[in-house]
Amino acid sequence: MSTVLTSPPTPVRTPLTGWLAVVSVTIGIFAIVTTEILPIGLLTSIGADFTVSDGMAGLMMTMPGLVAAVAAPVATVATGRIDRRVMLCLFMFLLVLANALVAVAPAYWVVLVSRVLVGVAVGGFWSIAAGLAERLVPAASVRRANAVIFSSVPLGSVLGVPAGTLLGEIAGWRTTFVVVGVVTAVVLGMLVAFLPPLPARQVTRASVLRGLLRGGTTRFALLATFLVVLAHFGAYTYVTPFLEQVTKLGPGMVTLLLLIYGAAGILGNFLGGAMIERRPHATFGGAAALLAGATLLLPMLGHWAVGALALLIIWGIGYGAVPVSSQAWFAKAAPDVPEAASVLFTASFQATISLGALAGGLVVDRASPATVMLLGGLTAALVIVAVSAHAAQRRTWPDR
């Protein structure tokens, strides 16, 4: 169980200072998401510089996810008694260091070391930040603050990755990481300036996490999250090689399509957030269906720019609803221990990002980007089966 700690009350916060703290956390997650998935848009450029294959370059996506999956529970349990403000600032500092390291990397192994640091920052920061809204703003504003914080996930795709890709084309991929590092340093300053003291309220013990794994809702959330994230990142990590080799697009058009995909992701995020409370099964299953349909059709219709564009929009809408849907299921599985729920959400999500990127890399090196899309679509279709089976049992939100 969680150990409740007594601590001095948090100083009274005005609405303005509370929302400044929310914005700081939101931009922090945006910086983390951007740093983590930025290699997707720069994959071929970085691979060419270090003379590694697309699959080997995909390790830049595999490493952070794998490390974050371990860092999320370990960091949360090990630092449970430390002020959460201090930990958030520490994890953001690690992200600054990681971006600086990759920007000056003389060899590919140094890039991978920097990605390990990214993984630690992702796992630790996200696990704490995902449940902070209720401590930053009044109760009436918590739902809106959560929506703002989670909007940073698709924003990383719509702004961070395309902008980084474009900057990489203009000034080189190393410059992109320099700029992201500067942005991250600014975010660190914002966290120091605007976050209030956040003394630990509960110590999340390993026994709490083990107990949650016995719940039926938690197991369903784990299965559905595993399948849909495996499908998405197994395919999306290699969308740039697909657009270059199959659709025959140049760098500028690839960047444009990634930008449109990200915009569709923002739409999907807000649609998913609006629907998940009322129709939890239909929302999660519908998101997976859009993702499956888009990736299965890409090898056939993706030879034409118009077809690729249309399917990327569908894909973006579908995947945009995934993080908010997944997090909602985990939160409902553990309403009494929100930080523990965030840890499981983060660990499962990040572990599957790693596995998806790794599996996609093995396939793309042995077959083709089109094969990766097909396998991603088939995997996403399994989510529909899992959601349908769970819905057939007539389980509702309160079921554990």
DRENVEX-885568 format. One line per field, with one value per residue (C-alpha): chain; z, x, y; residue in three letters. Coordinates in Angstrom, 2 decimals. Last residue first. Layout:
DRENVEX-885568
chain: c(A; ...)
Z: c(Z; ...)
X: c(X; ...)
Y: c(Y; ...)
res: c(ALA; ...)
END
This chain:
DRENVEX-885568
chain: c(A; A; A; A; A; A; A; A; A; A; A; A; A; A; A; A; A; A; A; A; A; A; A; A; A; A; A; A; A; A; A; A; A; A; A; A; A; A; A; A; A; A; A; A; A; A; A; A; A; A; A; A; A; A; A; A; A; A; A; A; A; A; A; A; A; A; A; A; A; A; A; A; A; A; A; A; A; A; A; A; A; A; A; A; A; A; A; A; A; A; A; A; A; A; A; A; A; A; A; A; A; A; A; A; A; A; A; A; A; A; A; A; A; A; A; A; A; A; A; A; A; A; A; A; A; A; A; A; A; A; A; A; A; A; A; A; A; A; A; A; A; A; A; A; A; A; A; A; A; A; A; A; A; A; A; A; A; A; A; A; A; A; A; A; A; A; A; A; A; A; A; A; A; A; A; A; A; A; A; A; A; A; A; A; A; A; A; A; A; A; A; A; A; A; A; A; A; A; A; A; A; A; A; A; A; A; A; A; A; A; A; A; A; A; A; A; A; A; A; A; A; A; A; A; A; A; A; A; A; A; A; A; A; A; A; A; A; A; A; A; A; A; A; A; A; A; A; A; A; A; A; A; A; A; A; A; A; A; A; A; A; A; A; A; A; A; A; A; A; A; A; A; A; A; A; A; A; A; A; A; A; A; A; A; A; A; A; A; A; A; A; A; A; A; A; A; A; A; A; A; A; A; A; A; A; A; A; A; A; A; A; A; A; A; A; A; A; A; A; A; A; A; A; A; A; A; A; A; A; A; A; A; A; A; A; A; A; A; A; A; A; A; A; A; A; A; A; A; A; A; A; A; A; A; A; A; A; A; A; A; A; A; A; A; A; A; A; A; A; A; A; A; A; A; A; A; A; A; A; A; A; A; A; A; A; A; A; A; A; A; A; A; A; A; A; A; A; A; A; A)
Z: c(-11.01; -12.26; -11.74; -15.47; -16.76; -17.72; -19.97; -20.67; -24.37; -23.92; -22.98; -26.00; -28.31; -26.92; -27.39; -30.94; -31.91; -30.44; -32.67; -35.70; -34.55; -34.96; -38.50; -39.38; -38.00; -39.95; -43.15; -42.48; -41.74; -44.99; -46.88; -45.21; -46.72; -45.95; -43.84; -42.70; -42.43; -40.44; -37.83; -37.50; -37.07; -34.24; -32.50; -32.93; -31.65; -28.73; -27.60; -27.99; -26.11; -23.12; -23.15; -23.06; -20.45; -18.16; -18.54; -17.91; -15.02; -13.43; -14.03; -12.22; -9.30; -9.24; -9.24; -6.22; -5.17; -8.71; -9.76; -12.69; -13.68; -14.09; -16.21; -18.52; -18.82; -19.62; -22.51; -23.99; -23.65; -25.23; -28.06; -29.34; -31.43; -32.88; -34.72; -35.88; -37.08; -38.94; -40.75; -41.72; -42.73; -44.92; -46.81; -47.32; -48.52; -51.04; -52.31; -52.58; -54.64; -53.92; -50.51; -51.85; -51.78; -49.13; -47.15; -46.97; -44.00; -42.16; -42.54; -41.70; -38.60; -37.21; -37.83; -36.21; -33.20; -32.54; -32.91; -30.39; -27.79; -28.30; -28.59; -25.36; -23.31; -24.61; -22.26; -20.49; -23.60; -25.93; -25.31; -24.66; -27.80; -29.92; -28.35; -29.02; -32.51; -33.53; -32.19; -34.13; -37.35; -36.91; -36.42; -39.66; -41.47; -40.17; -41.08; -44.59; -44.90; -43.65; -46.17; -48.88; -48.05; -47.86; -51.31; -51.91; -53.75; -52.24; -51.77; -50.97; -49.44; -47.87; -46.54; -45.25; -43.37; -42.00; -40.32; -36.69; -37.61; -38.34; -35.26; -33.36; -34.15; -34.00; -30.77; -29.31; -30.22; -28.96; -25.68; -24.82; -25.35; -23.25; -20.42; -20.24; -20.13; -17.35; -15.39; -15.77; -14.53; -11.46; -10.45; -11.93; -9.49; -6.57; -8.05; -8.40; -4.81; -3.59; -5.31; -2.97; -4.02; -1.19; -0.85; -0.33; -1.42; -1.03; -4.10; -3.58; -6.16; -9.84; -11.52; -11.44; -11.24; -13.79; -16.08; -15.90; -16.83; -19.75; -20.97; -20.81; -22.84; -25.51; -25.67; -26.02; -28.77; -30.62; -30.23; -31.25; -34.48; -35.15; -35.10; -37.77; -40.32; -41.03; -43.58; -43.70; -39.95; -39.39; -41.43; -39.47; -36.18; -37.22; -38.37; -35.13; -32.61; -33.99; -34.96; -33.28; -30.01; -30.10; -30.13; -26.65; -25.32; -25.47; -22.39; -20.14; -21.53; -21.17; -17.60; -16.82; -18.16; -15.98; -12.93; -13.23; -10.77; -8.26; -8.09; -9.95; -9.31; -7.06; -9.05; -12.28; -11.06; -12.16; -15.51; -14.23; -11.88; -14.22; -17.18; -15.57; -14.38; -17.45; -19.97; -18.18; -17.75; -21.41; -22.61; -20.66; -22.49; -25.75; -24.99; -24.70; -28.07; -29.70; -28.14; -29.74; -33.12; -33.05; -32.62; -30.75; -30.42; -30.79; -29.19; -25.95; -25.79; -26.23; -23.45; -21.06; -21.48; -20.94; -17.75; -16.53; -17.17; -14.97; -12.17; -12.42; -12.19; -9.21; -7.27; -7.89; -6.76; -3.28; -2.32; -0.32; -3.33; -4.87; -5.10; -5.88; -8.64; -10.09; -10.25; -11.58; -14.45; -14.99; -16.20; -18.95; -19.61; -20.37; -23.00; -24.52; -24.68; -26.32; -29.03; -30.72; -31.31; -32.03; -35.25; -36.70; -36.75; -38.74; -41.14; -41.70; -40.24; -41.98; -39.13; -41.26; -43.34; -40.25; -38.88; -42.13; -42.61; -39.15; -38.96; -38.94; -36.66; -34.67; -33.11; -31.23; -27.79; -27.98; -29.11; -26.44; -23.72; -24.90; -25.08; -21.62; -20.30; -22.24; -20.43; -17.05; -17.49; -18.72; -15.62; -13.37; -15.10; -14.59; -10.85; -10.71; -12.50; -10.47; -7.26; -5.15; -1.38; -0.08; -0.01; 3.46; 5.49; 5.24; 6.64; 4.55; 3.47; 2.82; -0.24; 0.00)
X: c(-10.93; -14.43; -15.41; -15.15; -17.54; -17.30; -19.99; -17.98; -18.56; -16.68; -13.52; -13.79; -14.45; -11.46; -9.16; -10.38; -10.04; -6.55; -5.68; -6.31; -3.42; -1.07; -2.30; -1.78; 1.74; 2.59; 1.40; 3.30; 6.54; 6.15; 5.95; 9.17; 10.96; 12.23; 15.25; 16.39; 12.80; 11.71; 14.45; 13.95; 10.20; 10.75; 13.18; 10.98; 7.96; 9.84; 11.12; 7.76; 6.32; 8.56; 7.66; 3.91; 4.04; 6.36; 4.49; 1.04; 2.29; 3.98; 0.96; -1.26; 1.18; 1.05; -2.75; -3.08; -6.75; -8.16; -6.23; -7.97; -9.69; -6.30; -4.96; -7.98; -7.70; -3.98; -4.68; -7.42; -5.39; -2.35; -4.36; -6.60; -3.83; -3.09; -6.38; -6.43; -2.83; -3.46; -6.45; -4.35; -1.48; -3.90; -5.02; -1.44; -0.18; -3.02; -2.39; 1.36; 0.84; 2.65; 0.96; -2.26; -1.26; 1.51; -0.41; -3.68; -2.76; -1.22; -4.31; -6.86; -5.01; -4.56; -8.22; -9.31; -7.03; -8.58; -12.04; -11.27; -10.03; -12.99; -15.59; -14.41; -14.38; -17.64; -18.71; -15.42; -13.30; -15.29; -14.02; -10.43; -10.43; -11.71; -9.15; -6.26; -7.50; -7.53; -3.99; -2.94; -4.40; -2.07; 0.81; 0.01; -0.13; 3.35; 4.66; 3.29; 5.03; 8.35; 8.20; 7.41; 10.54; 12.76; 11.78; 8.97; 9.25; 6.04; 7.82; 11.46; 11.22; 7.77; 8.58; 12.03; 10.31; 7.54; 10.09; 9.45; 5.75; 5.44; 6.76; 5.83; 2.13; 1.67; 3.64; 1.73; -1.60; -0.72; 0.95; -1.70; -4.53; -2.79; -1.76; -5.17; -6.85; -4.52; -5.24; -8.99; -8.76; -6.73; -3.79; -1.26; -2.44; -1.20; 2.28; 2.43; 1.34; 3.88; 6.65; 5.89; 4.51; 5.34; 2.46; 2.18; 5.70; 6.41; 5.60; 7.19; 5.62; 6.58; 6.93; 10.55; 12.44; 10.12; 10.46; 14.27; 14.21; 11.93; 14.51; 17.18; 14.90; 14.51; 18.30; 18.68; 16.06; 18.10; 21.33; 19.53; 18.35; 21.81; 23.17; 20.64; 22.03; 21.25; 18.44; 17.43; 17.83; 15.73; 12.96; 13.16; 13.15; 10.12; 8.37; 9.26; 8.53; 5.42; 2.84; 4.51; 5.47; 2.08; 0.53; 1.98; 1.75; -2.05; -1.75; -0.87; -3.66; -6.27; -5.11; -5.42; -8.99; -9.92; -8.24; -9.92; -12.79; -10.40; -8.23; -4.88; -1.39; -1.83; -4.74; -2.76; 0.22; -0.75; 1.04; 3.99; 5.43; 5.48; 6.33; 9.43; 10.95; 10.43; 11.21; 14.31; 15.76; 15.03; 16.65; 19.77; 19.85; 19.43; 22.63; 24.46; 23.03; 24.37; 27.76; 27.65; 27.11; 30.45; 31.75; 28.60; 28.55; 24.79; 24.06; 25.73; 24.06; 20.62; 21.32; 22.60; 19.48; 17.36; 19.27; 18.50; 14.80; 15.02; 16.60; 13.99; 11.17; 12.87; 13.22; 9.58; 8.53; 10.00; 11.84; 10.12; 9.25; 12.70; 13.42; 9.83; 9.33; 12.81; 12.49; 8.93; 9.49; 13.20; 12.65; 10.17; 12.14; 15.28; 13.53; 11.72; 14.85; 16.93; 14.52; 13.99; 17.69; 17.95; 16.09; 19.43; 20.37; 17.23; 17.82; 21.37; 24.49; 27.07; 27.39; 26.36; 23.94; 22.15; 21.77; 20.24; 18.06; 16.54; 16.06; 12.24; 11.95; 15.00; 12.81; 10.69; 12.31; 13.45; 10.02; 8.22; 10.54; 10.31; 6.50; 6.49; 8.38; 6.14; 3.15; 4.89; 5.68; 2.14; 0.70; 3.02; 1.95; -1.63; -1.14; 0.62; -2.30; -5.01; -3.33; -1.50; -1.68; 1.50; 1.52; 0.75; 3.70; 4.12; 2.64; 3.38; 0.88; 2.47; 1.02; 0.00)
Y: c(-3.32; -2.57; 1.08; 1.93; -0.71; -4.36; -5.76; -8.95; -8.24; -4.94; -6.85; -9.13; -6.18; -4.29; -7.29; -7.96; -4.29; -4.31; -7.28; -5.06; -2.85; -5.82; -6.46; -2.80; -2.75; -5.89; -4.24; -1.02; -2.89; -4.82; -1.52; -0.32; -3.32; -6.83; -7.77; -4.31; -3.04; -6.09; -5.90; -2.16; -2.55; -5.03; -2.67; 0.41; -1.50; -3.03; 0.36; 2.09; -0.90; -0.35; 3.35; 2.82; 0.06; 2.01; 5.30; 3.84; 1.73; 4.74; 6.97; 4.47; 4.45; 8.27; 8.19; 5.86; 5.93; 6.02; 2.89; 1.13; 4.36; 6.04; 3.16; 3.32; 7.10; 6.89; 4.53; 6.71; 9.92; 8.27; 6.60; 9.42; 11.02; 7.59; 7.46; 11.07; 10.79; 7.53; 9.03; 12.06; 9.78; 7.83; 10.92; 12.13; 8.74; 8.52; 12.04; 11.40; 8.26; 4.98; 5.08; 3.57; -0.09; -0.22; 2.45; 0.50; -1.69; 1.27; 3.46; 0.78; -0.37; 3.16; 4.01; 0.74; 1.28; 4.71; 3.21; 0.47; 2.96; 5.29; 2.51; 0.89; 4.10; 5.58; 8.38; 9.09; 8.46; 10.72; 14.28; 13.20; 11.06; 13.92; 16.27; 13.92; 13.00; 16.65; 17.06; 13.94; 15.36; 18.32; 15.88; 14.06; 17.39; 18.25; 14.80; 15.30; 18.66; 17.25; 14.42; 16.96; 18.96; 15.89; 14.61; 12.14; 8.84; 7.37; 4.03; 4.92; 8.40; 8.09; 4.62; 5.66; 8.53; 6.29; 4.01; 4.91; 5.10; 1.37; -0.43; 2.73; 2.40; -1.36; -1.78; 1.19; -0.43; -3.91; -2.95; -0.36; -2.86; -5.50; -3.17; -1.51; -4.93; -6.05; -2.87; -3.29; -6.89; -6.01; -8.21; -5.78; -3.13; -5.21; -5.48; -1.69; -1.20; -3.79; -1.81; 1.07; 4.43; 6.80; 9.19; 12.93; 13.85; 17.55; 19.62; 23.04; 25.35; 25.16; 28.57; 29.71; 26.40; 24.80; 27.82; 27.67; 23.99; 24.86; 27.38; 24.65; 22.37; 25.04; 25.38; 21.61; 21.54; 24.17; 22.20; 19.00; 20.60; 22.01; 18.47; 17.44; 19.90; 23.56; 23.55; 19.90; 19.53; 22.65; 21.08; 17.82; 19.69; 21.70; 18.51; 16.66; 19.41; 21.07; 18.43; 15.45; 17.11; 18.82; 15.34; 14.66; 18.23; 18.04; 15.81; 18.76; 20.97; 18.24; 17.59; 21.30; 21.31; 18.33; 19.91; 23.31; 22.80; 21.22; 24.35; 24.26; 22.89; 19.86; 18.38; 18.77; 16.72; 13.20; 12.98; 15.01; 12.39; 9.39; 11.64; 13.11; 9.83; 7.67; 10.40; 11.67; 8.17; 7.39; 10.61; 9.68; 6.34; 8.27; 10.18; 6.88; 5.85; 9.03; 8.30; 4.85; 6.53; 8.33; 11.89; 13.04; 16.85; 17.39; 14.01; 15.11; 18.52; 16.93; 14.42; 17.09; 19.20; 16.07; 15.25; 18.80; 18.11; 15.00; 17.02; 19.77; 17.22; 15.56; 18.82; 19.73; 16.23; 16.84; 13.64; 10.87; 8.67; 8.93; 5.18; 4.19; 6.77; 6.32; 2.53; 2.48; 4.95; 4.23; 0.67; 1.55; 4.73; 2.71; 0.57; 3.52; 5.65; 2.89; 1.71; 5.07; 5.75; 2.02; 2.84; 3.94; 0.26; -0.53; 2.34; 1.09; 2.74; 4.93; 7.46; 10.43; 8.33; 7.03; 10.57; 11.80; 8.70; 8.89; 12.66; 12.69; 9.66; 10.83; 13.56; 10.99; 11.24; 14.85; 16.05; 14.03; 15.37; 18.97; 18.73; 17.15; 20.16; 22.54; 21.03; 21.11; 24.81; 25.53; 23.84; 25.87; 29.08; 27.90; 27.69; 31.04; 32.69; 30.94; 32.13; 29.57; 29.23; 27.64; 23.82; 22.56; 21.32; 17.56; 14.39; 11.36; 8.72; 5.33; 3.66; 0.00)
res: c(ARG; ASP; PRO; TRP; THR; ARG; ARG; GLN; ALA; ALA; HIS; ALA; SER; VAL; ALA; VAL; ILE; VAL; LEU; ALA; ALA; THR; LEU; GLY; GLY; LEU; LEU; MET; VAL; THR; ALA; PRO; SER; ALA; ARG; ASP; VAL; VAL; LEU; GLY; GLY; ALA; LEU; ALA; GLY; LEU; SER; ILE; THR; ALA; GLN; PHE; SER; ALA; THR; PHE; LEU; VAL; SER; ALA; ALA; GLU; PRO; VAL; ASP; PRO; ALA; ALA; LYS; ALA; PHE; TRP; ALA; GLN; SER; SER; VAL; PRO; VAL; ALA; GLY; TYR; GLY; ILE; GLY; TRP; ILE; ILE; LEU; LEU; ALA; LEU; ALA; GLY; VAL; ALA; TRP; HIS; GLY; LEU; MET; PRO; LEU; LEU; LEU; THR; ALA; GLY; ALA; LEU; LEU; ALA; ALA; ALA; GLY; GLY; PHE; THR; ALA; HIS; PRO; ARG; ARG; GLU; ILE; MET; ALA; GLY; GLY; LEU; PHE; ASN; GLY; LEU; ILE; GLY; ALA; ALA; GLY; TYR; ILE; LEU; LEU; LEU; LEU; THR; VAL; MET; GLY; PRO; GLY; LEU; LYS; THR; VAL; GLN; GLU; LEU; PHE; PRO; THR; VAL; TYR; THR; TYR; ALA; GLY; PHE; HIS; ALA; LEU; VAL; VAL; LEU; PHE; THR; ALA; LEU; LEU; ALA; PHE; ARG; THR; THR; GLY; GLY; ARG; LEU; LEU; GLY; ARG; LEU; VAL; SER; ALA; ARG; THR; VAL; GLN; ARG; ALA; PRO; LEU; PRO; PRO; LEU; PHE; ALA; VAL; LEU; MET; GLY; LEU; VAL; VAL; ALA; THR; VAL; VAL; GLY; VAL; VAL; VAL; PHE; THR; THR; ARG; TRP; GLY; ALA; ILE; GLU; GLY; LEU; LEU; THR; GLY; ALA; PRO; VAL; GLY; LEU; VAL; SER; GLY; LEU; PRO; VAL; SER; SER; PHE; ILE; VAL; ALA; ASN; ALA; ARG; ARG; VAL; SER; ALA; ALA; PRO; VAL; LEU; ARG; GLU; ALA; LEU; GLY; ALA; ALA; ILE; SER; TRP; PHE; GLY; GLY; VAL; ALA; VAL; GLY; VAL; LEU; VAL; ARG; SER; VAL; LEU; VAL; VAL; TRP; TYR; ALA; PRO; ALA; VAL; ALA; VAL; LEU; ALA; ASN; ALA; LEU; VAL; LEU; LEU; PHE; MET; PHE; LEU; CYS; LEU; MET; VAL; ARG; ARG; ASP; ILE; ARG; GLY; THR; ALA; VAL; THR; ALA; VAL; PRO; ALA; ALA; VAL; ALA; ALA; VAL; LEU; GLY; PRO; MET; THR; MET; MET; LEU; GLY; ALA; MET; GLY; ASP; SER; VAL; THR; PHE; ASP; ALA; GLY; ILE; SER; THR; LEU; LEU; GLY; ILE; PRO; LEU; ILE; GLU; THR; THR; VAL; ILE; ALA; PHE; ILE; GLY; ILE; THR; VAL; SER; VAL; VAL; ALA; LEU; TRP; GLY; THR; LEU; PRO; THR; ARG; VAL; PRO; THR; PRO; PRO; SER; THR; LEU; VAL; THR; SER; MET)
END
